[in-house]
Amino acid sequence: MSAQSTPGPGTAGEPGGSGPRRRAGDRRPKPRGRHRKGLLVAAWTAAGIVVLGGTGVGYVYVKLNGNLDSVDIDQVLGTDRPSRTDNGSRNILVLGSDSRSGRNGRLGGGTDDGGARADTAMIVHVHEGHRRASVVSVPRDTIVDRPACTDTGGGSHPAASGVMFNSAYSTGGAACAVKTVESLTGIRMDHYLEIDFSGFQRLVDELGGVEVTTTRDIEDPDSHLYLEAGRHRLTGEQALGLVRTRHGVGDGSDLGRIQLQQAFLKALLEQVRDVDLLGDPKKLYDLADTATRTVTTDSALGSVNSLMSFASGLKDIDVSGMTMITMPVVYDAADPNRVLPVKSKADQVWTALRNDRPIPRSVTEDTATGEARGVVR
């Protein structure tokens, strides 16, 4: 991962119910109502792609194709978008909604109010040659100007200034989220991937857990997570608690949680690559079935063949070839629960990605990046 600083002042004048304690390895079943809303969308997406990309199992195509959902982002957004690049690089918006409908409602322990928010957002830039990737997390609490947008149902939504980034999804769904990201970055999103966290939890369990090492105790009654410092093999429920933890580590903000999510993503990718999928056809099918049931893609990736073709172009990227940062932000002086982009530094990030160059290490200096880096490895 790229080095990032602890919270500090931004450029002057520039915005830019708790339960009983549980330990890792405790697999006793818990009531569904104890789960919290949330997901690590990028980790879940990447794992699903790796699973599908490594299979080549043709007899399950029809079943898996029937599991997939897709949305035609290009048709909704039309031509008023940033230009596509022609150098072989790709940009993917990986988004997770915390919708409380269906299975997510049971996991969240709440009622279905029909609402959904972008709980986690990562812009994944696959560099030319497809051997390296840069991942930029966008804090959901970032204050942005949302452009006017149309949702996939044809509804129109006027522009809004000074709103939270995750409100774009709740306002106009996937299309509005993509348009907001493109407005923020000036970068065309070639693909869109969205995952729900119920699938993320099942994925971790089907993998047999994911190993992480915590450098300090983590105790967060809100996410029902209690881990002593040391090495753990997390169950799906514990992994979900980890990526939802805000108050058990760091400064208690969404920025600290992003650090945990990025660390867990790397651990999950390592775990997927170590699993002998071809030696266990049942596990292979179960993982692919879970992935396709819980992923929503843009229409260009809306079939198993398309998803596998896309995945085949990512097979040479390993953890050592991934750079992960958080979009440069500072805390909002008017509301410490919100953050503002540091425009000059964020612009350096977007310029680097547009030109397929590495992100400068200096962009995270003197920005608020949370205090949870190094808690999990």
N, C-alpha and C positions, 0 to 999 in steps of 0.2 A: 504494500500500500504506500501511497505517497505520504510523506511526513506532513503532519498538520499541527498547528499550535493550539494551546489551550485558549480559553476565551480571553479576548482582549479588546481594547477600544478599536472602533473602525476609523476609517479615514475621516478627518474632521469635516463635518458638514456634508457627508456623503452617505445616503442610505444605501445605498446600493440598490367488598366484604371479604376480609381476610379469612383464611382457613387454617387447618392444622399444618404444621411444618412438614415439608416433604423434601427428601434428598434425592439426588440423581440416582437412578437405578431402582427407585421405588415405583413399581409398575402396577400397584393396586388401582383398580378402576375408580374413577371419580365421577360424581354426578355431572351430566352434561351442562347443567346450569352453572357450574363453577367456572367454565371456560370464559375467557374474555375475547372481545372482538380484536381482530388484527391478523397480520400475515407478514411474511417476508417474501414479497412478490418476486423480487429478482432471483432469489435463491431457488424458489419453487419453479419458476420459469426455466432457469438455466438447467436445473436437474431434469425437468421434463424433456427439454430439447436434447440433452445428452443421451437420455434413455432412448428416445425415438431415433436419434441419429445413429445409434450404435446397433440397431436391431437388424433390419433387413428381413423381418418376418412378414411375408406377404399374406399369409392366410388370415391375419387379424385385421387387415386394412378396412374391410367393410364395417366391422364392428367399431373400430376406433374412429373412422370417419364420421360415423353416426353420433359419436360422443362430442365432436367439436362444435363450438359456436364461433361465428365470425361476424364482423361488422364491416360494411363498405365505407371506410373512412374517406377514401379518395373521392367517391361520388358525392358525399356530403360536403366536403370542404372545397371541391371544385378546383379552379386554377389559381386562385388568389393565395398562393403559398410560396415559400422559398424554393429556389430551383434545386433540382436533383443534382447530385454529384455524379461524375462519370469516371471516377478513378478506382472503382471497386470497393471503396469503403461503404459502410452502412451505418445508419442511425436507427435505434429502436427505442421507443418509449415503453418501458416496462412499468406497469401500473397495477396497484392492488386496491380494490374497493373494500370497504368494511360494511357492505350491505348486510342488513340483519334479516334478510328474507331467506326462506328455505333452511338448508342445513346451517348456514351461517347464523341464522337467528337462534337455533338451538345451542350452537356453540357459544354465542355471545351472551346467552342468558337473558335476552331482552325480547321485546315484542317486535313484530315486523311493522315498522312505521313507513315502509316504502322508500326510505331515504338511503343514500349511499354517499361515501366520501372517498377521495383518493388518500388512502391511509399511508401508502408508501409509493414513492415515484423515483425511478432511476432512468437516466438517459444513458444508453449503452452505445458507444461508438466503436465499431469494429474497423480497425485500421486496414489500409490497403495491404493485400497479402494475407489477411486474416490470420495473423500469428499473434497480434496484440489487440487488446481492447482497453478503452478508457471508460470508466463508469462514474457518472456524476449524479449524486443523490440530490434531489430538490426537497428541502424541508417542507412539509405540508403546511406549516404555519407561516410560510413566507408571504409577505404582503406584496401583491402584484396588481397590475391593471389588466383585467380580463377583456379580451376583444369581444365584439358581437359574434355570436356563433349560432349555428343551427344544429339541432340534435338529429340522430338517425331516424327519428319519427317525423321529421319535418318541422318541429317546433322551433321558433325563433327566440333568441335571448339577447337583449340589448347589452352593450358594453357596460362594464362596471369598473370603477377606480377604487384602489385601496382595499381590495378584498383578499381573503386568504387563498392561497394557491389551490388547496384541495376543494374549494367551492366550485371550481370549474367543472369538475366531474359531477358533483351533486346537482349543478345547474343544467348541464347539457350533455352529460354522459361522455363516452369515449371521444367523440368528435370534438366536443368543446375542450376536453383536456388536451388533445393533440394540438388544436389551434392555439391554445394558451401557451403551450410549450414552444411552439414554433414562433409565436409573437415574442416570447421572452428571450429566445436564443438566436433567432434568425436562421435556424437550421431546419431543413426538411426532415421530418420523421419518415423513414422508409417503411417502417413496420410498427405495429402496436401489439402488445401482449398484456393481457390482464389475467390475474389468477385470484381465486378466493382462498381464504386461509384454512378452510376445512380440508381442502385437498393437500395443502402444505403439511398439516398435521398428520394426515394419513400417509403421505409420502415418507416422512421421517420414520414412522413406525414400520412401514414396509421395507425400508432400508435396514432395519434392525437398529435404529438409533444413529446419532451423529456424535462423534467424539469432539469435545472441546476441552480446553484448559482455562480455568478462571484464576486470575492472579490475586483476587481478593474475594471475600464473601459477598454474595449478592442476596439481598433480602428485600422483597417487594410484595407486600400484601395485596396490592392492586392487581398484579399479574399472577398472584399465587405462586411465586417462584422463590425458592430458598435453596441456595447452593453454597457450600463451603468452598474456600479456595482449594483448587486442585483439579485433577483430571476427572471428567465425567463423560458417560455415554448418555446423551439426553434422549428421552422418549419424545414422541410427537407433542404431547401436552407440555412437557418442560421446554422444548424448543420454541413452541408458540409463546410461552411465558417469557422466554429470553428475548425474543425479538419484539415483544410488546413492552419490555421493561423500560420505564422512564425514571422512576423514583428510587430504584435500588442502586443506581450507579451515577457517577458524574454529577452534573448540575441539575438533574431532574428534568431536563428539557428534551424536546424531540431530537435535538442535535446529538445528545448522548446516545439515544436509542439508535440513531443512524450508524454510529460507530459499531454498536453491537451487531446490527444487521449486516454490515459489510464484513465483519469478522466471521459471522456465522455463514454467510454466503460462501466464503472461501473454504471453510470446513466442510460444508455440504458438497461442494464441487469435488473436493478431495475424496469424500466418502463415495460419491457416485462413481468416480473413476476406479476406485478400488474394488467395487462389487463385481463378481464374476457373473454378469447377466446372462451371457450365452450358455453358461453351465447350469443355469436354473431357469428353465423356460417358464415355470409358473410365476416366479418373482418378476421376470421380464414382462410377462403379460400384465400382472397386477400393477406394476409401476406405469406401464404405458397406458393402461386403462384409467388409472387415477389421473395421470397427466392430462389426457384428452378430455376427461369429464370436467375438469376444473379450469381449463385454460380457455380464454376468449382471445381471438386473434383478429387482425385485419383480414380482409377477404383474400389478399394475395397469399396468406399463409393458412387459409381455411380448409386445408386437406392434409391428410397424413403424408402424402407424397410431397406436397409443397413444404411442409414443416421439416421433413427429413432432408430434402434438398437444401433447405436453408441451414439445417444443423450440420450437414456434411461440410459446409464452408467454415464451420466454427471448430472443427475437431482438433485443429492444431493449436488452439489457444488453451494454455493451462494457467494455473493460478499465478505462476511467476510472470506470465505475460499480461496480467491485469493490473491496471492502475485505478485506484478508487479514491475519490475525494467527495467532499460535500461542497455544493455551490457556495462560493464566498458570501457570507452574510454577517450582519451585526445585529445585536439585540435592538429592538425598537424602544427608544427612550420613552415613548408614550405608553407602551405595554410590553413588559418584560416577557410575556408569553408569546410574542410575535417577533419575527426577524425580518430584516430588510436586506435586499441584495446590495452588495458592494459593487456598484456598477463598473468601475474601472477594472477591478479584478475579475468579475464575472465575464466581462467582455473579452478578457484575455483567454478565458476558458473556451468561450464559444468561437473565438477567432481561431484558436488552435484546432478545435474539432472541425470547423469548416474547411480548414486547410490541411487536415489530416496530419497534424503535427502533435508531438507529445505536449501535455499540459504543463506549463511552467511550474516548477516547485514553489515559486514565490507567491503564487496566487492565494494560498491559505494563510500567509503571514498576516498578523494583526487582524484576524477575523474570528468570529465565534464558531468554533467547530466542535464544541462539546468537550467533556472531560472523561469520556469513557474509553478512549483509545488505549489499547493494551490490557483492558480488563479481561478480554477473551482472546484466546489465540489457539 
